[in-house]
Amino acid sequence: MKKDFDGENMRFKYKLVIVVRKDLNLSPGKLAVQASHASVSCAVKSQEKKNKYFKRWYKEGQKKVLVRCDDLEHLKFLNDMAENEGLMTSIITDAGLTEVEQGTTTCLGIGPGPNEAIDKITGELSLY
């Protein structure tokens, strides 16, 4: 696979986006763990079901982007949009051992997939 370079910056064609609920005000450690769960879950699912996207994303360097959404309703809306586009998704719910109640939905993983497809869903969201 040919890699595109713009000066010293590689242009990634694939990415995985993690959407975190900002209304939960998760601590940095909790946020990192929940985002990690979403990233790993999406990668594993993608390797099994969307192997072409997984291989290309993995070979490029596994670009991951962390963004925020308003609340659970917004997260579910984004999940539905991603699924309708044929993208891999993974909703993460917490075990309730530390900061939030058991079963609280904390974040959503989308991808890996082509930038253009994912940007249709998450492109307007703020970076975390």
Backbone atoms as SQL, in Angstrom:
CREATE TABLE atoms (id INTEGER PRIMARY KEY, chain TEXT, resi INTEGER, resn TEXT, atom TEXT, x REAL, y REAL, z REAL);
INSERT INTO atoms VALUES
  (1, 'A', 1, 'MET', 'N', 0.837, -1.181, 0.000),
  (2, 'A', 1, 'MET', 'CA', 0.000, 0.000, 0.000),
  (3, 'A', 1, 'MET', 'C', 0.878, 1.238, 0.000),
  (4, 'A', 2, 'LYS', 'N', 0.643, 2.129, -0.920),
  (5, 'A', 2, 'LYS', 'CA', 1.412, 3.350, -1.020),
  (6, 'A', 2, 'LYS', 'C', 0.961, 4.333, 0.060),
  (7, 'A', 3, 'LYS', 'N', 1.923, 4.970, 0.699),
  (8, 'A', 3, 'LYS', 'CA', 1.617, 5.953, 1.727),
  (9, 'A', 3, 'LYS', 'C', 1.817, 7.340, 1.155),
  (10, 'A', 4, 'ASP', 'N', 0.899, 8.242, 1.464),
  (11, 'A', 4, 'ASP', 'CA', 0.996, 9.621, 1.007),
  (12, 'A', 4, 'ASP', 'C', 1.666, 10.466, 2.084),
  (13, 'A', 5, 'PHE', 'N', 2.572, 11.320, 1.666),
  (14, 'A', 5, 'PHE', 'CA', 3.234, 12.203, 2.608),
  (15, 'A', 5, 'PHE', 'C', 3.070, 13.649, 2.182),
  (16, 'A', 6, 'ASP', 'N', 2.833, 14.506, 3.125),
  (17, 'A', 6, 'ASP', 'CA', 2.731, 15.936, 2.913),
  (18, 'A', 6, 'ASP', 'C', 3.812, 16.554, 3.789),
  (19, 'A', 7, 'GLY', 'N', 4.969, 16.780, 3.213),
  (20, 'A', 7, 'GLY', 'CA', 6.094, 17.195, 4.042),
  (21, 'A', 7, 'GLY', 'C', 6.471, 16.028, 4.914),
  (22, 'A', 8, 'GLU', 'N', 6.449, 16.237, 6.216),
  (23, 'A', 8, 'GLU', 'CA', 6.776, 15.160, 7.143),
  (24, 'A', 8, 'GLU', 'C', 5.525, 14.492, 7.713),
  (25, 'A', 9, 'ASN', 'N', 4.340, 15.021, 7.377),
  (26, 'A', 9, 'ASN', 'CA', 3.101, 14.481, 7.935),
  (27, 'A', 9, 'ASN', 'C', 2.467, 13.466, 6.998),
  (28, 'A', 10, 'MET', 'N', 2.190, 12.313, 7.521),
  (29, 'A', 10, 'MET', 'CA', 1.510, 11.282, 6.746),
  (30, 'A', 10, 'MET', 'C', 0.029, 11.615, 6.672),
  (31, 'A', 11, 'ARG', 'N', -0.578, 11.431, 5.530),
  (32, 'A', 11, 'ARG', 'CA', -2.018, 11.639, 5.374),
  (33, 'A', 11, 'ARG', 'C', -2.718, 10.305, 5.575),
  (34, 'A', 12, 'PHE', 'N', -3.387, 10.186, 6.689),
  (35, 'A', 12, 'PHE', 'CA', -4.128, 8.969, 6.978),
  (36, 'A', 12, 'PHE', 'C', -5.416, 8.941, 6.172),
  (37, 'A', 13, 'LYS', 'N', -5.771, 7.787, 5.655),
  (38, 'A', 13, 'LYS', 'CA', -7.012, 7.615, 4.914),
  (39, 'A', 13, 'LYS', 'C', -8.077, 6.903, 5.744),
  (40, 'A', 14, 'TYR', 'N', -7.659, 6.308, 6.858),
  (41, 'A', 14, 'TYR', 'CA', -8.559, 5.555, 7.727),
  (42, 'A', 14, 'TYR', 'C', -8.354, 6.005, 9.166),
  (43, 'A', 15, 'LYS', 'N', -9.417, 5.893, 9.949),
  (44, 'A', 15, 'LYS', 'CA', -9.310, 6.232, 11.365),
  (45, 'A', 15, 'LYS', 'C', -10.386, 5.518, 12.165),
  (46, 'A', 16, 'LEU', 'N', -10.195, 5.554, 13.462),
  (47, 'A', 16, 'LEU', 'CA', -11.163, 5.068, 14.432),
  (48, 'A', 16, 'LEU', 'C', -11.468, 6.255, 15.334),
  (49, 'A', 17, 'VAL', 'N', -12.740, 6.555, 15.530),
  (50, 'A', 17, 'VAL', 'CA', -13.130, 7.680, 16.369),
  (51, 'A', 17, 'VAL', 'C', -13.824, 7.161, 17.615),
  (52, 'A', 18, 'ILE', 'N', -13.452, 7.738, 18.758),
  (53, 'A', 18, 'ILE', 'CA', -14.098, 7.419, 20.027),
  (54, 'A', 18, 'ILE', 'C', -14.873, 8.655, 20.457),
  (55, 'A', 19, 'VAL', 'N', -16.174, 8.477, 20.680),
  (56, 'A', 19, 'VAL', 'CA', -17.061, 9.560, 21.092),
  (57, 'A', 19, 'VAL', 'C', -17.369, 9.367, 22.572),
  (58, 'A', 20, 'VAL', 'N', -17.038, 10.378, 23.380),
  (59, 'A', 20, 'VAL', 'CA', -17.236, 10.304, 24.834),
  (60, 'A', 20, 'VAL', 'C', -18.322, 11.293, 25.245),
  (61, 'A', 21, 'ARG', 'N', -19.175, 10.870, 26.157),
  (62, 'A', 21, 'ARG', 'CA', -20.232, 11.745, 26.691),
  (63, 'A', 21, 'ARG', 'C', -19.629, 12.797, 27.610),
  (64, 'A', 22, 'LYS', 'N', -19.820, 14.071, 27.278),
  (65, 'A', 22, 'LYS', 'CA', -19.261, 15.124, 28.125),
  (66, 'A', 22, 'LYS', 'C', -20.106, 15.378, 29.373),
  (67, 'A', 23, 'ASP', 'N', -21.374, 14.951, 29.372),
  (68, 'A', 23, 'ASP', 'CA', -22.228, 15.178, 30.540),
  (69, 'A', 23, 'ASP', 'C', -21.838, 14.327, 31.740),
  (70, 'A', 24, 'LEU', 'N', -21.007, 13.319, 31.554),
  (71, 'A', 24, 'LEU', 'CA', -20.598, 12.463, 32.673),
  (72, 'A', 24, 'LEU', 'C', -19.423, 13.024, 33.455),
  (73, 'A', 25, 'ASN', 'N', -18.685, 13.961, 32.872),
  (74, 'A', 25, 'ASN', 'CA', -17.516, 14.561, 33.532),
  (75, 'A', 25, 'ASN', 'C', -16.569, 13.503, 34.099),
  (76, 'A', 26, 'LEU', 'N', -16.184, 12.564, 33.271),
  (77, 'A', 26, 'LEU', 'CA', -15.285, 11.495, 33.699),
  (78, 'A', 26, 'LEU', 'C', -13.901, 12.048, 34.023),
  (79, 'A', 27, 'SER', 'N', -13.249, 11.452, 35.015),
  (80, 'A', 27, 'SER', 'CA', -11.870, 11.832, 35.327),
  (81, 'A', 27, 'SER', 'C', -10.980, 11.424, 34.155),
  (82, 'A', 28, 'PRO', 'N', -9.793, 12.017, 34.053),
  (83, 'A', 28, 'PRO', 'CA', -8.895, 11.645, 32.944),
  (84, 'A', 28, 'PRO', 'C', -8.587, 10.152, 32.890),
  (85, 'A', 29, 'GLY', 'N', -8.392, 9.529, 34.034),
  (86, 'A', 29, 'GLY', 'CA', -8.094, 8.097, 34.062),
  (87, 'A', 29, 'GLY', 'C', -9.266, 7.262, 33.596),
  (88, 'A', 30, 'LYS', 'N', -10.445, 7.584, 34.081),
  (89, 'A', 30, 'LYS', 'CA', -11.655, 6.853, 33.693),
  (90, 'A', 30, 'LYS', 'C', -11.926, 7.039, 32.206),
  (91, 'A', 31, 'LEU', 'N', -11.749, 8.255, 31.718),
  (92, 'A', 31, 'LEU', 'CA', -11.945, 8.546, 30.301),
  (93, 'A', 31, 'LEU', 'C', -10.992, 7.714, 29.449),
  (94, 'A', 32, 'ALA', 'N', -9.738, 7.639, 29.868),
  (95, 'A', 32, 'ALA', 'CA', -8.740, 6.863, 29.116),
  (96, 'A', 32, 'ALA', 'C', -9.122, 5.389, 29.057),
  (97, 'A', 33, 'VAL', 'N', -9.577, 4.852, 30.154),
  (98, 'A', 33, 'VAL', 'CA', -9.957, 3.436, 30.196),
  (99, 'A', 33, 'VAL', 'C', -11.171, 3.166, 29.313),
  (100, 'A', 34, 'GLN', 'N', -12.184, 4.018, 29.398),
  (101, 'A', 34, 'GLN', 'CA', -13.386, 3.813, 28.596),
  (102, 'A', 34, 'GLN', 'C', -13.082, 3.954, 27.104),
  (103, 'A', 35, 'ALA', 'N', -12.261, 4.941, 26.753),
  (104, 'A', 35, 'ALA', 'CA', -11.857, 5.115, 25.353),
  (105, 'A', 35, 'ALA', 'C', -11.055, 3.915, 24.867),
  (106, 'A', 36, 'SER', 'N', -10.226, 3.377, 25.727),
  (107, 'A', 36, 'SER', 'CA', -9.450, 2.181, 25.370),
  (108, 'A', 36, 'SER', 'C', -10.366, 0.996, 25.105),
  (109, 'A', 37, 'HIS', 'N', -11.373, 0.835, 25.946),
  (110, 'A', 37, 'HIS', 'CA', -12.348, -0.245, 25.721),
  (111, 'A', 37, 'HIS', 'C', -12.994, -0.099, 24.345),
  (112, 'A', 38, 'ALA', 'N', -13.408, 1.112, 23.996),
  (113, 'A', 38, 'ALA', 'CA', -14.066, 1.355, 22.704),
  (114, 'A', 38, 'ALA', 'C', -13.120, 1.073, 21.546),
  (115, 'A', 39, 'SER', 'N', -11.891, 1.506, 21.680),
  (116, 'A', 39, 'SER', 'CA', -10.900, 1.322, 20.617),
  (117, 'A', 39, 'SER', 'C', -10.611, -0.156, 20.380),
  (118, 'A', 40, 'VAL', 'N', -10.345, -0.877, 21.435),
  (119, 'A', 40, 'VAL', 'CA', -10.040, -2.305, 21.308),
  (120, 'A', 40, 'VAL', 'C', -11.251, -3.069, 20.782),
  (121, 'A', 41, 'SER', 'N', -12.421, -2.769, 21.310),
  (122, 'A', 41, 'SER', 'CA', -13.627, -3.465, 20.887),
  (123, 'A', 41, 'SER', 'C', -13.900, -3.259, 19.397),
  (124, 'A', 42, 'CYS', 'N', -13.790, -2.025, 18.939),
  (125, 'A', 42, 'CYS', 'CA', -14.005, -1.749, 17.512),
  (126, 'A', 42, 'CYS', 'C', -12.949, -2.424, 16.650),
  (127, 'A', 43, 'ALA', 'N', -11.705, -2.380, 17.086),
  (128, 'A', 43, 'ALA', 'CA', -10.631, -2.998, 16.300),
  (129, 'A', 43, 'ALA', 'C', -10.862, -4.499, 16.153),
  (130, 'A', 44, 'VAL', 'N', -11.214, -5.165, 17.232),
  (131, 'A', 44, 'VAL', 'CA', -11.441, -6.610, 17.189),
  (132, 'A', 44, 'VAL', 'C', -12.638, -6.937, 16.288),
  (133, 'A', 45, 'LYS', 'N', -13.730, -6.210, 16.460),
  (134, 'A', 45, 'LYS', 'CA', -14.909, -6.431, 15.609),
  (135, 'A', 45, 'LYS', 'C', -14.575, -6.189, 14.139),
  (136, 'A', 46, 'SER', 'N', -13.828, -5.129, 13.890),
  (137, 'A', 46, 'SER', 'CA', -13.468, -4.783, 12.522),
  (138, 'A', 46, 'SER', 'C', -12.570, -5.842, 11.892),
  (139, 'A', 47, 'GLN', 'N', -11.655, -6.363, 12.660),
  (140, 'A', 47, 'GLN', 'CA', -10.769, -7.402, 12.138),
  (141, 'A', 47, 'GLN', 'C', -11.574, -8.617, 11.699),
  (142, 'A', 48, 'GLU', 'N', -12.643, -8.908, 12.426),
  (143, 'A', 48, 'GLU', 'CA', -13.489, -10.054, 12.100),
  (144, 'A', 48, 'GLU', 'C', -14.468, -9.765, 10.963),
  (145, 'A', 49, 'LYS', 'N', -15.061, -8.551, 10.949),
  (146, 'A', 49, 'LYS', 'CA', -16.179, -8.283, 10.043),
  (147, 'A', 49, 'LYS', 'C', -15.896, -7.283, 8.932),
  (148, 'A', 50, 'LYS', 'N', -14.906, -6.441, 9.095),
  (149, 'A', 50, 'LYS', 'CA', -14.541, -5.420, 8.093),
  (150, 'A', 50, 'LYS', 'C', -13.031, -5.463, 7.906),
  (151, 'A', 51, 'ASN', 'N', -12.527, -6.648, 7.578),
  (152, 'A', 51, 'ASN', 'CA', -11.088, -6.875, 7.560),
  (153, 'A', 51, 'ASN', 'C', -10.339, -5.952, 6.610),
  (154, 'A', 52, 'LYS', 'N', -10.931, -5.589, 5.492),
  (155, 'A', 52, 'LYS', 'CA', -10.272, -4.685, 4.541),
  (156, 'A', 52, 'LYS', 'C', -9.972, -3.343, 5.217),
  (157, 'A', 53, 'TYR', 'N', -10.958, -2.780, 5.902),
  (158, 'A', 53, 'TYR', 'CA', -10.746, -1.517, 6.614),
  (159, 'A', 53, 'TYR', 'C', -9.726, -1.690, 7.727),
  (160, 'A', 54, 'PHE', 'N', -9.853, -2.788, 8.484),
  (161, 'A', 54, 'PHE', 'CA', -8.935, -3.024, 9.592),
  (162, 'A', 54, 'PHE', 'C', -7.491, -3.080, 9.108),
  (163, 'A', 55, 'LYS', 'N', -7.241, -3.851, 8.057),
  (164, 'A', 55, 'LYS', 'CA', -5.872, -4.006, 7.561),
  (165, 'A', 55, 'LYS', 'C', -5.277, -2.682, 7.105),
  (166, 'A', 56, 'ARG', 'N', -6.061, -1.907, 6.378),
  (167, 'A', 56, 'ARG', 'CA', -5.560, -0.617, 5.893),
  (168, 'A', 56, 'ARG', 'C', -5.293, 0.343, 7.046),
  (169, 'A', 57, 'TRP', 'N', -6.215, 0.415, 8.001),
  (170, 'A', 57, 'TRP', 'CA', -6.062, 1.263, 9.186),
  (171, 'A', 57, 'TRP', 'C', -4.846, 0.840, 10.001),
  (172, 'A', 58, 'TYR', 'N', -4.695, -0.451, 10.201),
  (173, 'A', 58, 'TYR', 'CA', -3.587, -0.958, 11.001),
  (174, 'A', 58, 'TYR', 'C', -2.245, -0.648, 10.343),
  (175, 'A', 59, 'LYS', 'N', -2.185, -0.847, 9.029),
  (176, 'A', 59, 'LYS', 'CA', -0.942, -0.623, 8.293),
  (177, 'A', 59, 'LYS', 'C', -0.532, 0.853, 8.297),
  (178, 'A', 60, 'GLU', 'N', -1.520, 1.742, 8.287),
  (179, 'A', 60, 'GLU', 'CA', -1.240, 3.180, 8.306),
  (180, 'A', 60, 'GLU', 'C', -0.722, 3.686, 9.647),
  (181, 'A', 61, 'GLY', 'N', -0.982, 2.966, 10.712),
  (182, 'A', 61, 'GLY', 'CA', -0.540, 3.422, 12.025),
  (183, 'A', 61, 'GLY', 'C', -1.645, 3.575, 13.048),
  (184, 'A', 62, 'GLN', 'N', -2.842, 3.091, 12.735),
  (185, 'A', 62, 'GLN', 'CA', -3.987, 3.048, 13.654),
  (186, 'A', 62, 'GLN', 'C', -4.387, 4.414, 14.205),
  (187, 'A', 63, 'LYS', 'N', -4.661, 5.362, 13.345),
  (188, 'A', 63, 'LYS', 'CA', -5.091, 6.691, 13.785),
  (189, 'A', 63, 'LYS', 'C', -6.369, 6.566, 14.607),
  (190, 'A', 64, 'LYS', 'N', -6.352, 7.250, 15.768),
  (191, 'A', 64, 'LYS', 'CA', -7.512, 7.295, 16.648),
  (192, 'A', 64, 'LYS', 'C', -7.774, 8.752, 17.006),
  (193, 'A', 65, 'VAL', 'N', -9.049, 9.130, 17.059),
  (194, 'A', 65, 'VAL', 'CA', -9.437, 10.492, 17.393),
  (195, 'A', 65, 'VAL', 'C', -10.482, 10.427, 18.498),
  (196, 'A', 66, 'LEU', 'N', -10.333, 11.289, 19.496),
  (197, 'A', 66, 'LEU', 'CA', -11.249, 11.340, 20.630),
  (198, 'A', 66, 'LEU', 'C', -12.072, 12.623, 20.534),
  (199, 'A', 67, 'VAL', 'N', -13.400, 12.466, 20.486),
  (200, 'A', 67, 'VAL', 'CA', -14.307, 13.612, 20.394),
  (201, 'A', 67, 'VAL', 'C', -15.369, 13.495, 21.480),
  (202, 'A', 68, 'ARG', 'N', -16.141, 14.568, 21.631),
  (203, 'A', 68, 'ARG', 'CA', -17.181, 14.562, 22.673),
  (204, 'A', 68, 'ARG', 'C', -18.561, 14.810, 22.088),
  (205, 'A', 69, 'CYS', 'N', -19.540, 14.189, 22.717),
  (206, 'A', 69, 'CYS', 'CA', -20.941, 14.437, 22.382),
  (207, 'A', 69, 'CYS', 'C', -21.639, 14.936, 23.643),
  (208, 'A', 70, 'ASP', 'N', -22.868, 15.409, 23.489),
  (209, 'A', 70, 'ASP', 'CA', -23.569, 16.034, 24.608),
  (210, 'A', 70, 'ASP', 'C', -23.996, 15.063, 25.702),
  (211, 'A', 71, 'ASP', 'N', -24.670, 13.974, 25.301),
  (212, 'A', 71, 'ASP', 'CA', -25.301, 13.096, 26.287),
  (213, 'A', 71, 'ASP', 'C', -25.618, 11.744, 25.649),
  (214, 'A', 72, 'LEU', 'N', -26.319, 10.898, 26.392),
  (215, 'A', 72, 'LEU', 'CA', -26.653, 9.558, 25.923),
  (216, 'A', 72, 'LEU', 'C', -27.499, 9.594, 24.650),
  (217, 'A', 73, 'GLU', 'N', -28.463, 10.476, 24.600),
  (218, 'A', 73, 'GLU', 'CA', -29.325, 10.568, 23.417),
  (219, 'A', 73, 'GLU', 'C', -28.495, 10.914, 22.167),
  (220, 'A', 74, 'HIS', 'N', -27.579, 11.836, 22.303),
  (221, 'A', 74, 'HIS', 'CA', -26.709, 12.231, 21.196),
  (222, 'A', 74, 'HIS', 'C', -25.816, 11.059, 20.777),
  (223, 'A', 75, 'LEU', 'N', -25.271, 10.338, 21.750),
  (224, 'A', 75, 'LEU', 'CA', -24.411, 9.193, 21.472),
  (225, 'A', 75, 'LEU', 'C', -25.176, 8.120, 20.699),
  (226, 'A', 76, 'LYS', 'N', -26.389, 7.835, 21.109),
  (227, 'A', 76, 'LYS', 'CA', -27.206, 6.826, 20.414),
  (228, 'A', 76, 'LYS', 'C', -27.537, 7.265, 18.989),
  (229, 'A', 77, 'PHE', 'N', -27.799, 8.549, 18.808),
  (230, 'A', 77, 'PHE', 'CA', -28.063, 9.094, 17.478),
  (231, 'A', 77, 'PHE', 'C', -26.846, 8.887, 16.573),
  (232, 'A', 78, 'LEU', 'N', -25.657, 9.178, 17.091),
  (233, 'A', 78, 'LEU', 'CA', -24.420, 8.992, 16.325),
  (234, 'A', 78, 'LEU', 'C', -24.191, 7.515, 15.996),
  (235, 'A', 79, 'ASN', 'N', -24.485, 6.646, 16.949),
  (236, 'A', 79, 'ASN', 'CA', -24.351, 5.211, 16.720),
  (237, 'A', 79, 'ASN', 'C', -25.255, 4.757, 15.576),
  (238, 'A', 80, 'ASP', 'N', -26.509, 5.207, 15.593),
  (239, 'A', 80, 'ASP', 'CA', -27.447, 4.838, 14.536),
  (240, 'A', 80, 'ASP', 'C', -26.966, 5.338, 13.173),
  (241, 'A', 81, 'MET', 'N', -26.462, 6.564, 13.133),
  (242, 'A', 81, 'MET', 'CA', -25.943, 7.123, 11.882),
  (243, 'A', 81, 'MET', 'C', -24.778, 6.274, 11.355),
  (244, 'A', 82, 'ALA', 'N', -23.860, 5.914, 12.246),
  (245, 'A', 82, 'ALA', 'CA', -22.691, 5.125, 11.852),
  (246, 'A', 82, 'ALA', 'C', -23.109, 3.754, 11.331),
  (247, 'A', 83, 'GLU', 'N', -24.022, 3.108, 12.019),
  (248, 'A', 83, 'GLU', 'CA', -24.496, 1.802, 11.572),
  (249, 'A', 83, 'GLU', 'C', -25.184, 1.903, 10.210),
  (250, 'A', 84, 'ASN', 'N', -25.945, 2.972, 9.997),
  (251, 'A', 84, 'ASN', 'CA', -26.617, 3.174, 8.710),
  (252, 'A', 84, 'ASN', 'C', -25.608, 3.383, 7.574),
  (253, 'A', 85, 'GLU', 'N', -24.417, 3.873, 7.892),
  (254, 'A', 85, 'GLU', 'CA', -23.347, 4.055, 6.900),
  (255, 'A', 85, 'GLU', 'C', -22.537, 2.761, 6.705),
  (256, 'A', 86, 'GLY', 'N', -22.868, 1.730, 7.477),
  (257, 'A', 86, 'GLY', 'CA', -22.152, 0.466, 7.362),
  (258, 'A', 86, 'GLY', 'C', -20.829, 0.432, 8.103),
  (259, 'A', 87, 'LEU', 'N', -20.664, 1.333, 9.065),
  (260, 'A', 87, 'LEU', 'CA', -19.428, 1.376, 9.847),
  (261, 'A', 87, 'LEU', 'C', -19.541, 0.505, 11.095),
  (262, 'A', 88, 'MET', 'N', -18.409, 0.000, 11.534),
  (263, 'A', 88, 'MET', 'CA', -18.346, -0.783, 12.759),
  (264, 'A', 88, 'MET', 'C', -18.552, 0.152, 13.947),
  (265, 'A', 89, 'THR', 'N', -19.348, -0.266, 14.922),
  (266, 'A', 89, 'THR', 'CA', -19.554, 0.534, 16.132),
  (267, 'A', 89, 'THR', 'C', -19.453, -0.351, 17.370),
  (268, 'A', 90, 'SER', 'N', -19.161, 0.290, 18.484),
  (269, 'A', 90, 'SER', 'CA', -19.163, -0.412, 19.760),
  (270, 'A', 90, 'SER', 'C', -19.552, 0.580, 20.851),
  (271, 'A', 91, 'ILE', 'N', -20.681, 0.309, 21.493),
  (272, 'A', 91, 'ILE', 'CA', -21.121, 1.128, 22.622),
  (273, 'A', 91, 'ILE', 'C', -20.548, 0.508, 23.895),
  (274, 'A', 92, 'ILE', 'N', -19.934, 1.353, 24.723),
  (275, 'A', 92, 'ILE', 'CA', -19.298, 0.879, 25.951),
  (276, 'A', 92, 'ILE', 'C', -20.149, 1.262, 27.154),
  (277, 'A', 93, 'THR', 'N', -20.462, 0.259, 27.977),
  (278, 'A', 93, 'THR', 'CA', -21.171, 0.497, 29.233),
  (279, 'A', 93, 'THR', 'C', -20.259, 0.090, 30.381),
  (280, 'A', 94, 'ASP', 'N', -20.321, 0.848, 31.447),
  (281, 'A', 94, 'ASP', 'CA', -19.398, 0.676, 32.564),
  (282, 'A', 94, 'ASP', 'C', -19.880, -0.376, 33.555),
  (283, 'A', 95, 'ALA', 'N', -18.925, -1.030, 34.196),
  (284, 'A', 95, 'ALA', 'CA', -19.227, -2.057, 35.200),
  (285, 'A', 95, 'ALA', 'C', -19.658, -1.454, 36.532),
  (286, 'A', 96, 'GLY', 'N', -19.442, -0.153, 36.716),
  (287, 'A', 96, 'GLY', 'CA', -19.921, 0.512, 37.926),
  (288, 'A', 96, 'GLY', 'C', -19.055, 0.342, 39.152),
  (289, 'A', 97, 'LEU', 'N', -17.788, 0.061, 38.965),
  (290, 'A', 97, 'LEU', 'CA', -16.913, -0.172, 40.116),
  (291, 'A', 97, 'LEU', 'C', -16.281, 1.098, 40.678),
  (292, 'A', 98, 'THR', 'N', -16.311, 2.197, 39.923),
  (293, 'A', 98, 'THR', 'CA', -15.623, 3.403, 40.404),
  (294, 'A', 98, 'THR', 'C', -16.498, 4.658, 40.342),
  (295, 'A', 99, 'GLU', 'N', -16.554, 5.336, 39.212),
  (296, 'A', 99, 'GLU', 'CA', -17.129, 6.683, 39.134),
  (297, 'A', 99, 'GLU', 'C', -18.594, 6.776, 38.738),
  (298, 'A', 100, 'VAL', 'N', -19.069, 5.843, 37.957),
  (299, 'A', 100, 'VAL', 'CA', -20.450, 5.918, 37.474),
  (300, 'A', 100, 'VAL', 'C', -21.196, 4.640, 37.847),
  (301, 'A', 101, 'GLU', 'N', -22.515, 4.703, 37.762),
  (302, 'A', 101, 'GLU', 'CA', -23.329, 3.542, 38.114),
  (303, 'A', 101, 'GLU', 'C', -23.181, 2.427, 37.093),
  (304, 'A', 102, 'GLN', 'N', -23.339, 1.201, 37.565),
  (305, 'A', 102, 'GLN', 'CA', -23.284, 0.042, 36.684),
  (306, 'A', 102, 'GLN', 'C', -24.277, 0.204, 35.540),
  (307, 'A', 103, 'GLY', 'N', -23.804, -0.100, 34.325),
  (308, 'A', 103, 'GLY', 'CA', -24.655, -0.024, 33.152),
  (309, 'A', 103, 'GLY', 'C', -24.682, 1.337, 32.477),
  (310, 'A', 104, 'THR', 'N', -23.947, 2.304, 33.014),
  (311, 'A', 104, 'THR', 'CA', -23.892, 3.630, 32.391),
  (312, 'A', 104, 'THR', 'C', -23.145, 3.542, 31.065),
  (313, 'A', 105, 'THR', 'N', -23.765, 4.036, 30.009),
  (314, 'A', 105, 'THR', 'CA', -23.114, 4.091, 28.704),
  (315, 'A', 105, 'THR', 'C', -22.175, 5.282, 28.712),
  (316, 'A', 106, 'THR', 'N', -20.891, 5.030, 28.472),
  (317, 'A', 106, 'THR', 'CA', -19.881, 6.084, 28.586),
  (318, 'A', 106, 'THR', 'C', -19.384, 6.612, 27.247),
  (319, 'A', 107, 'CYS', 'N', -19.236, 5.726, 26.268),
  (320, 'A', 107, 'CYS', 'CA', -18.668, 6.161, 24.998),
  (321, 'A', 107, 'CYS', 'C', -19.039, 5.217, 23.866),
  (322, 'A', 108, 'LEU', 'N', -18.656, 5.642, 22.679),
  (323, 'A', 108, 'LEU', 'CA', -18.962, 4.929, 21.445),
  (324, 'A', 108, 'LEU', 'C', -17.722, 4.903, 20.573),
  (325, 'A', 109, 'GLY', 'N', -17.370, 3.743, 20.086),
  (326, 'A', 109, 'GLY', 'CA', -16.305, 3.635, 19.097),
  (327, 'A', 109, 'GLY', 'C', -16.922, 3.517, 17.717),
  (328, 'A', 110, 'ILE', 'N', -16.322, 4.189, 16.745),
  (329, 'A', 110, 'ILE', 'CA', -16.774, 4.112, 15.352),
  (330, 'A', 110, 'ILE', 'C', -15.559, 3.849, 14.472),
  (331, 'A', 111, 'GLY', 'N', -15.619, 2.746, 13.716),
  (332, 'A', 111, 'GLY', 'CA', -14.527, 2.427, 12.797),
  (333, 'A', 111, 'GLY', 'C', -13.758, 1.215, 13.255),
  (334, 'A', 112, 'PRO', 'N', -12.569, 1.049, 12.706),
  (335, 'A', 112, 'PRO', 'CA', -11.935, 1.919, 11.734),
  (336, 'A', 112, 'PRO', 'C', -12.659, 1.883, 10.383),
  (337, 'A', 113, 'GLY', 'N', -12.525, 3.008, 9.699),
  (338, 'A', 113, 'GLY', 'CA', -13.133, 3.141, 8.393),
  (339, 'A', 113, 'GLY', 'C', -12.551, 4.329, 7.663),
  (340, 'A', 114, 'PRO', 'N', -12.985, 4.538, 6.432),
  (341, 'A', 114, 'PRO', 'CA', -12.482, 5.665, 5.654),
  (342, 'A', 114, 'PRO', 'C', -12.820, 7.001, 6.326),
  (343, 'A', 115, 'ASN', 'N', -11.871, 7.924, 6.294),
  (344, 'A', 115, 'ASN', 'CA', -12.075, 9.239, 6.905),
  (345, 'A', 115, 'ASN', 'C', -13.383, 9.876, 6.466),
  (346, 'A', 116, 'GLU', 'N', -13.654, 9.873, 5.160),
  (347, 'A', 116, 'GLU', 'CA', -14.840, 10.558, 4.635),
  (348, 'A', 116, 'GLU', 'C', -16.128, 10.003, 5.233),
  (349, 'A', 117, 'ALA', 'N', -16.211, 8.689, 5.364),
  (350, 'A', 117, 'ALA', 'CA', -17.415, 8.061, 5.913),
  (351, 'A', 117, 'ALA', 'C', -17.601, 8.417, 7.382),
  (352, 'A', 118, 'ILE', 'N', -16.517, 8.387, 8.145),
  (353, 'A', 118, 'ILE', 'CA', -16.603, 8.694, 9.577),
  (354, 'A', 118, 'ILE', 'C', -16.843, 10.183, 9.795),
  (355, 'A', 119, 'ASP', 'N', -16.223, 11.030, 8.972),
  (356, 'A', 119, 'ASP', 'CA', -16.402, 12.474, 9.117),
  (357, 'A', 119, 'ASP', 'C', -17.839, 12.916, 8.882),
  (358, 'A', 120, 'LYS', 'N', -18.611, 12.152, 8.088),
  (359, 'A', 120, 'LYS', 'CA', -20.027, 12.472, 7.890),
  (360, 'A', 120, 'LYS', 'C', -20.778, 12.435, 9.223),
  (361, 'A', 121, 'ILE', 'N', -20.294, 11.613, 10.139),
  (362, 'A', 121, 'ILE', 'CA', -20.974, 11.405, 11.413),
  (363, 'A', 121, 'ILE', 'C', -20.354, 12.218, 12.541),
  (364, 'A', 122, 'THR', 'N', -19.039, 12.274, 12.594),
  (365, 'A', 122, 'THR', 'CA', -18.350, 12.894, 13.732),
  (366, 'A', 122, 'THR', 'C', -17.584, 14.173, 13.401),
  (367, 'A', 123, 'GLY', 'N', -17.588, 14.574, 12.147),
  (368, 'A', 123, 'GLY', 'CA', -16.772, 15.700, 11.714),
  (369, 'A', 123, 'GLY', 'C', -17.067, 17.023, 12.380),
  (370, 'A', 124, 'GLU', 'N', -18.288, 17.201, 12.864),
  (371, 'A', 124, 'GLU', 'CA', -18.673, 18.471, 13.500),
  (372, 'A', 124, 'GLU', 'C', -18.481, 18.449, 15.023),
  (373, 'A', 125, 'LEU', 'N', -18.087, 17.308, 15.582),
  (374, 'A', 125, 'LEU', 'CA', -17.911, 17.207, 17.029),
  (375, 'A', 125, 'LEU', 'C', -16.577, 17.799, 17.463),
  (376, 'A', 126, 'SER', 'N', -16.544, 18.332, 18.694),
  (377, 'A', 126, 'SER', 'CA', -15.319, 18.929, 19.240),
  (378, 'A', 126, 'SER', 'C', -14.356, 17.842, 19.691),
  (379, 'A', 127, 'LEU', 'N', -13.067, 18.092, 19.470),
  (380, 'A', 127, 'LEU', 'CA', -12.049, 17.185, 19.986),
  (381, 'A', 127, 'LEU', 'C', -12.064, 17.209, 21.500),
  (382, 'A', 128, 'TYR', 'N', -11.692, 16.094, 22.106),
  (383, 'A', 128, 'TYR', 'CA', -11.626, 16.022, 23.569),
  (384, 'A', 128, 'TYR', 'C', -10.257, 16.431, 24.011);
